[in-house]
Amino acid sequence: MSVVARTLGVEDVSFLRSVDVQLILLVSAVSSMGAIASPALPAMSDALGVGPARIGLVFTAYTLPAIVALPLVGVVADVYSRRAVLVPGLLLFGAAGLAVGLVSDFRLVLVLRALQGVGYVSFNALTVALLGDRLSGEAETAAQGVRVLLNKSSGFVGPAVAGALAAVAWNYPFFLFGLAIPVGLLVAVTLGPAADDDATDGAVGAADGNEADDGNDADDGNDADDGNDADDDHPAEAENRRSVRRYLGEMADLVRDPFIAAVLAAGFFRMVMKYGLYAFLALAVVSRYGGSVATAGLLVGLYSLVGAVAASQSARLIGALSHAYALVLGFAIAAAALLAFPLVGGLAGVVVLVLVHGAGEGIINPVHKSLMSQSVADDVRAGLVTTNAMVQDAAKTVTPVVLGALLVALGGAAYGQLFMVTGAVVLVATAVGFVALLAGDASPRRASL
């Protein structure tokens, strides 16, 4: 057994030699580049004459398009093709990001960042679906773990490189986004046909573990004569409109399934924990536990690295416990670390709890992605992952506001109690979610999850 196989906990790592898988992982690494704009903000503020109160709009403009674009991405990717959104998204992400570094008008910067955000949501979530299209079982789980490992590593290295560039000139970090353009062109000419199959062709049957008896079989309106066939006698546009209506109906039925509802809820509460920590950890370290801002930054970096190591073991963990039990374990570890915050009185204890929480988050991330990918058929997979992305965006938006109000109610410096309440809520939600996973549709595909 090779070193890579032993590290990932799988017997066969031949999937990593697949050009398609390598390209998908490369696209995923590109998606983690969003954070490289952060180190440029102070220098941008000075160079463009924009005050601290407005400079944050650089990120607001980037994330806001997701609210509108994500539902469209799921529909187009499932009903038409993955490639129809993947390649244009990469090219737009790279071109708009590169253009930011070439302008000096802040309003134009915001317009370009909004366009870049549209490009980002067009390919980011699809990497989960693309791996699910090509792999199944432990290979798919291991690939999701590798994806998270690469993303977290890129998220750690990228901002450091961008910070060095921003020290020279504010616009230099934005030139890094141009790397997405050759990646988009490479995907356009190299990625195999599975990424370009119509939804009707995506359900490839037992060869990839997506057999027809999971409720998405040929008579559900997505069969070969639904208007997506190139030689059909009916006008393609009219047939595609009918197909979209069927697709939206299937998605509505899907999210009402307790199993899928639990999967989406897991995505929501994962972001509640993660963004609760992101929003208040630095404040807690500096004002409550005697650390510095630099210490807080280092701690966030270590949190990501621990998560990356844990993510690399997802296939081994799932092989021992199954997806559902591994997901519950990850949530239990992460929530328990938050619950223990009131028990520590110094920085050393905080470091231990943050690292434990990072290990739990590292387990949750790839297991949750794999659970999404393997629990549904190809022709609704992109819709599910983009729906999950919308749910997670909602959690990212409301968590700092709700927890900020709670902190004020608790006394303004009660960070330990704030994290404890967050952990308790997530722990209760985990118990309810686990019951929902067991109560959901027991299709053959989900029986082993």
C-alpha positions in Angstrom: 0.0 0.0 0.0 1.4 3.4 -1.0 2.0 6.3 1.4 -1.0 8.2 0.0 -3.3 5.2 0.4 -2.2 4.7 4.0 -2.6 8.4 4.7 -6.1 8.6 3.2 -7.2 5.2 4.7 -8.2 3.6 1.4 -6.8 0.6 -0.5 -7.1 2.1 -4.0 -6.0 5.6 -4.8 -6.0 5.2 -8.6 -8.8 7.8 -8.7 -6.1 10.4 -8.0 -4.5 9.6 -11.3 -7.6 10.5 -13.2 -7.1 13.7 -15.2 -10.8 14.6 -14.5 -10.4 14.3 -10.8 -7.1 16.3 -10.9 -8.9 19.0 -12.8 -11.8 19.1 -10.4 -9.4 19.4 -7.4 -7.6 22.2 -9.3 -10.9 24.0 -9.8 -11.6 23.6 -6.1 -8.2 25.0 -5.2 -9.0 28.0 -7.3 -12.3 28.5 -5.4 -10.3 28.9 -2.2 -8.6 32.0 -3.6 -11.4 34.4 -2.4 -9.5 35.2 0.8 -6.5 36.6 -1.0 -8.3 40.0 -1.3 -8.3 40.5 2.5 -4.7 41.5 2.9 -5.1 44.2 0.2 -7.9 46.1 2.0 -5.8 48.4 4.2 -3.5 49.4 1.3 -6.6 49.7 -1.0 -8.3 52.0 1.6 -5.3 54.4 1.5 -4.7 54.3 -2.2 -8.3 54.8 -3.3 -9.3 57.2 -0.5 -12.0 54.9 0.9 -12.6 54.9 4.6 -12.6 51.8 6.9 -16.4 52.0 7.1 -16.8 51.5 3.3 -13.8 49.2 2.4 -15.7 46.2 3.7 -18.0 46.6 0.7 -15.3 44.9 -1.3 -16.4 41.6 0.3 -20.1 42.5 0.5 -20.1 43.0 -3.3 -18.4 39.7 -3.8 -20.8 37.6 -1.7 -24.1 39.3 -2.4 -24.6 37.8 -5.9 -24.8 34.4 -4.4 -28.3 35.1 -3.2 -29.5 35.4 -6.8 -27.0 33.3 -8.7 -26.9 30.1 -6.7 -30.4 28.8 -7.6 -29.8 29.5 -11.2 -26.5 27.6 -11.1 -28.2 24.5 -9.7 -30.9 24.5 -12.3 -28.6 25.1 -15.3 -26.0 22.5 -14.1 -28.6 19.8 -13.5 -31.0 20.4 -16.4 -28.5 21.5 -19.1 -24.9 20.6 -18.2 -22.2 21.2 -15.6 -19.9 22.7 -18.3 -22.5 25.4 -19.1 -21.8 27.1 -15.8 -18.4 25.7 -14.8 -16.2 27.1 -17.7 -17.9 30.6 -18.0 -17.8 30.9 -14.2 -14.0 30.3 -14.0 -13.3 32.7 -16.9 -15.5 35.4 -15.3 -14.0 34.9 -11.9 -10.5 35.2 -13.3 -11.1 38.1 -15.7 -13.1 40.2 -13.2 -10.6 39.6 -10.4 -7.7 40.5 -12.6 -9.5 43.6 -13.8 -9.9 44.9 -10.2 -6.1 45.3 -10.1 -6.2 47.5 -13.2 -8.8 50.1 -12.1 -8.6 53.0 -9.6 -12.3 53.9 -9.2 -13.8 52.3 -6.1 -17.3 52.1 -7.7 -15.8 50.2 -10.6 -14.0 47.9 -8.1 -17.3 47.0 -6.5 -18.9 46.3 -9.9 -16.0 44.0 -10.9 -16.1 42.3 -7.5 -19.9 41.6 -8.0 -19.1 40.0 -11.4 -16.4 38.0 -9.8 -18.8 36.8 -7.1 -21.2 35.6 -9.9 -18.3 33.7 -11.4 -17.3 32.2 -8.0 -20.7 30.8 -7.2 -20.9 29.3 -10.8 -18.1 26.8 -10.1 -17.4 26.6 -6.3 -20.2 24.3 -5.2 -20.1 22.3 -8.4 -16.8 20.7 -7.5 -18.6 18.6 -4.9 -21.1 17.5 -7.5 -18.4 16.8 -10.2 -16.6 14.4 -7.9 -19.9 12.7 -7.1 -20.6 12.4 -10.9 -17.4 10.4 -11.4 -16.7 8.5 -8.1 -18.7 6.5 -5.6 -18.1 4.7 -2.3 -14.8 5.2 -0.5 -13.1 6.7 -3.5 -15.6 9.6 -3.6 -15.3 10.1 0.2 -11.5 10.1 0.0 -11.7 12.6 -2.9 -13.9 14.9 -0.9 -11.3 14.7 1.9 -8.5 15.6 -0.5 -10.6 18.4 -1.8 -11.0 19.9 1.7 -7.3 19.3 2.5 -6.3 21.2 -0.6 -8.8 24.0 0.0 -7.7 24.5 3.6 -4.0 24.4 2.6 -4.6 27.0 -0.2 -6.6 29.1 2.3 -3.6 29.1 4.6 -0.9 29.8 2.0 -2.8 32.1 -0.3 -3.4 35.0 2.1 0.3 34.9 3.2 1.4 35.3 -0.5 -1.2 38.0 -1.0 0.0 39.9 2.1 3.5 40.0 0.7 2.3 41.3 -2.6 0.0 43.9 -1.0 3.0 45.3 0.9 4.4 46.2 -2.6 1.1 47.5 -4.1 -2.5 47.2 -3.2 -3.5 45.8 -6.6 -0.9 43.1 -6.9 -2.9 40.4 -5.0 -5.8 40.8 -7.5 -3.5 39.7 -10.3 -3.4 36.2 -8.7 -7.1 35.8 -9.7 -6.0 35.7 -13.3 -4.7 32.1 -12.7 -8.4 31.1 -13.0 -8.4 31.9 -16.7 -6.0 29.2 -17.9 -7.7 26.8 -15.5 -11.0 27.6 -17.2 -9.5 27.0 -20.6 -7.9 23.8 -19.5 -11.2 22.5 -18.1 -13.0 23.5 -21.4 -10.7 21.4 -23.6 -9.7 18.6 -21.2 -12.5 17.7 -18.7 -14.2 14.5 -19.7 -17.8 14.3 -21.0 -19.3 13.3 -17.7 -19.2 17.0 -16.7 -21.1 17.9 -19.8 -23.8 15.3 -19.7 -27.4 16.5 -19.6 -29.4 15.7 -16.5 -31.0 12.8 -18.5 -27.6 11.3 -19.3 -26.2 11.9 -15.9 -28.0 9.1 -14.2 -25.5 6.5 -15.4 -26.8 3.6 -13.4 -25.0 1.0 -11.4 -21.6 1.6 -12.8 -21.2 4.7 -10.5 -23.5 3.6 -7.7 -26.4 5.8 -8.9 -28.8 3.1 -10.0 -32.3 3.9 -11.1 -34.2 2.5 -8.2 -33.5 5.4 -5.8 -36.6 7.3 -6.7 -35.1 9.2 -9.6 -35.7 6.5 -12.2 -36.7 6.9 -15.9 -40.4 7.7 -15.3 -39.7 10.8 -13.1 -39.8 13.2 -16.0 -36.0 13.2 -16.6 -35.9 10.4 -19.2 -34.4 10.5 -22.6 -37.5 12.0 -24.3 -37.9 15.0 -22.1 -36.7 17.5 -24.7 -33.0 17.4 -23.8 -32.1 15.0 -26.6 -30.4 16.6 -29.5 -32.5 14.8 -32.1 -35.9 15.2 -30.5 -38.7 16.4 -32.8 -39.9 19.1 -30.4 -38.5 22.6 -30.1 -35.6 22.4 -27.6 -36.5 25.5 -25.7 -40.1 24.5 -25.0 -39.0 21.1 -23.9 -36.3 22.5 -21.7 -38.9 24.8 -20.1 -41.0 21.8 -19.2 -38.0 20.0 -18.0 -37.1 22.9 -15.7 -40.6 22.8 -14.2 -40.3 19.0 -13.6 -36.9 19.6 -12.1 -38.1 22.3 -9.7 -40.9 20.0 -8.6 -38.4 17.2 -7.9 -36.2 19.5 -5.9 -39.2 20.6 -3.8 -40.0 17.0 -3.1 -36.4 16.3 -2.3 -35.9 18.9 0.4 -39.1 17.8 2.1 -37.5 14.4 2.7 -36.3 14.3 6.4 -33.0 12.8 5.3 -32.2 15.6 2.9 -33.6 18.2 5.4 -31.2 16.9 8.0 -28.3 17.1 5.5 -29.1 20.7 4.8 -29.5 21.5 8.5 -26.0 20.0 9.1 -24.7 22.6 6.6 -26.5 25.4 8.4 -25.2 24.5 11.9 -21.7 23.8 10.7 -21.6 27.5 9.5 -23.2 28.6 12.8 -20.2 27.1 14.7 -17.6 28.1 12.2 -18.7 31.8 11.7 -19.4 32.1 15.4 -15.8 31.3 16.0 -14.5 33.5 13.2 -16.6 36.5 14.4 -15.7 36.4 18.1 -12.5 34.3 18.6 -10.1 37.2 18.0 -12.1 39.5 20.3 -12.1 36.8 23.0 -8.4 36.1 22.7 -7.5 39.8 23.0 -10.0 41.1 25.5 -10.6 38.0 27.7 -7.7 35.6 27.5 -4.7 38.0 27.3 -3.5 37.2 23.7 -2.6 39.5 20.9 -4.1 40.0 17.4 -1.2 38.2 15.9 -1.8 35.3 18.3 -5.5 35.2 17.2 -4.5 35.1 13.6 -2.0 32.3 14.2 -4.7 30.4 16.1 -7.1 30.7 13.1 -4.4 29.4 10.8 -3.7 26.4 13.1 -7.5 25.8 13.3 -7.5 25.4 9.5 -4.4 23.1 9.4 -5.9 20.8 12.1 -9.1 20.7 10.1 -7.1 19.8 7.0 -5.4 16.9 8.7 -8.7 15.6 10.1 -10.3 15.9 6.6 -7.7 13.7 5.1 -8.9 10.9 7.3 -12.6 11.1 6.2 -12.5 7.8 4.2 -11.0 5.9 7.0 -13.5 7.3 9.5 -16.5 6.6 7.2 -15.2 3.1 6.6 -15.4 2.4 10.3 -18.6 4.3 11.2 -20.6 5.1 8.1 -21.4 8.6 6.9 -24.2 9.4 9.4 -22.3 8.3 12.5 -19.1 10.0 11.3 -21.0 13.3 10.8 -22.6 13.0 14.3 -19.1 12.3 15.8 -17.7 15.4 14.1 -20.5 17.6 15.4 -20.2 16.1 18.9 -16.5 16.9 19.0 -16.9 20.4 17.7 -19.8 21.2 19.9 -18.2 19.7 23.0 -15.2 22.0 22.5 -17.5 25.0 22.5 -19.3 23.8 25.6 -16.1 23.6 27.5 -15.1 27.3 26.9 -16.4 28.5 30.3 -14.1 26.0 32.0 -10.8 27.5 30.7 -9.3 30.5 32.3 -6.2 31.1 30.1 -4.9 31.2 26.6 -3.5 27.7 26.7 -6.9 26.2 27.3 -8.4 28.3 24.5 -5.8 27.0 22.1 -6.6 23.4 23.0 -10.3 23.9 22.6 -10.0 25.7 19.3 -7.8 22.9 17.9 -10.3 20.3 19.1 -13.0 22.2 17.5 -11.0 22.4 14.3 -10.6 18.6 14.3 -14.4 18.2 14.6 -14.9 20.7 11.8 -12.3 18.8 9.7 -14.4 15.7 10.1 -17.7 17.4 9.3 -16.7 19.1 6.2 -15.8 16.2 3.8 -18.2 13.8 5.4 -21.1 16.3 4.9 -20.0 16.9 1.3 -19.8 13.1 0.6 -23.2 12.5 2.3 -24.8 15.1 0.0 -23.1 13.8 -3.1 -23.8 10.1 -2.6 -27.4 10.4 -1.3 -29.0 11.6 -4.5 -28.9 10.9 -8.2 -26.8 12.8 -10.7 -29.7 14.7 -12.1 -30.4 16.6 -8.9 -26.9 16.6 -7.3 -25.9 20.1 -8.4 -29.3 21.4 -7.2 -28.7 19.9 -3.7 -25.2 21.3 -3.3 -26.2 24.7 -4.4 -29.3 24.6 -2.1 -26.9 23.7 0.7 -24.6 26.6 -0.3 -27.6 29.0 0.0 -28.5 27.5 3.4 -24.9 28.0 4.5 -24.8 31.6 3.2 -27.9 32.3 5.4 -26.1 30.9 8.4 -23.0 33.0 7.6 -25.3 36.1 7.5 -27.4 35.6 10.6 -24.8 34.1 13.0 -22.7 37.1 13.7 -25.8 39.3 14.2 -27.6 36.8 16.5 -24.5 35.9 18.5 -23.6 39.6 18.8 -27.0 40.4 20.3 -26.6 37.4 22.6 -23.2 38.7 23.7 -24.6 42.0 24.6 -27.4 40.3 26.6 -24.8 38.1 28.4 -22.7 41.1 29.5 -20.4 42.2 26.7 -17.4 40.1 27.7 -19.0 36.7 28.4 -17.3 35.0 25.4 -17.1 31.6 27.2 -20.8 31.6 27.8 -21.4 32.7 24.2 -19.5 29.7 22.8 -21.1 27.4 25.4 -24.6 28.4 24.3 -23.6 28.0 20.6 -22.3 24.5 21.4 -25.4 23.5 23.3 -27.7 24.6 20.5 -25.6 22.7 17.9 -25.6 19.6 20.1 -29.4 19.6 20.4 -29.7 20.1 16.7 -27.2 17.2 16.1 -29.4 14.9 18.1 -32.6 16.0 16.2 -30.7 15.7 12.8 -29.5 12.2 13.5 -33.1 11.1 14.1 -34.1 12.8 10.9 -31.3 10.9 9.0 -32.7 7.6 10.3 -36.3 8.6 9.5 -35.7 9.8 5.9 -36.3 7.8 2.7 -34.4 4.6 3.0 -33.5 4.3 -0.7 -30.9 1.7 -1.7 -28.4 4.5 -2.3 -28.8 5.8 1.3 -28.9 2.4 3.0 -25.1 2.4 3.4 -24.7 6.0 4.4 
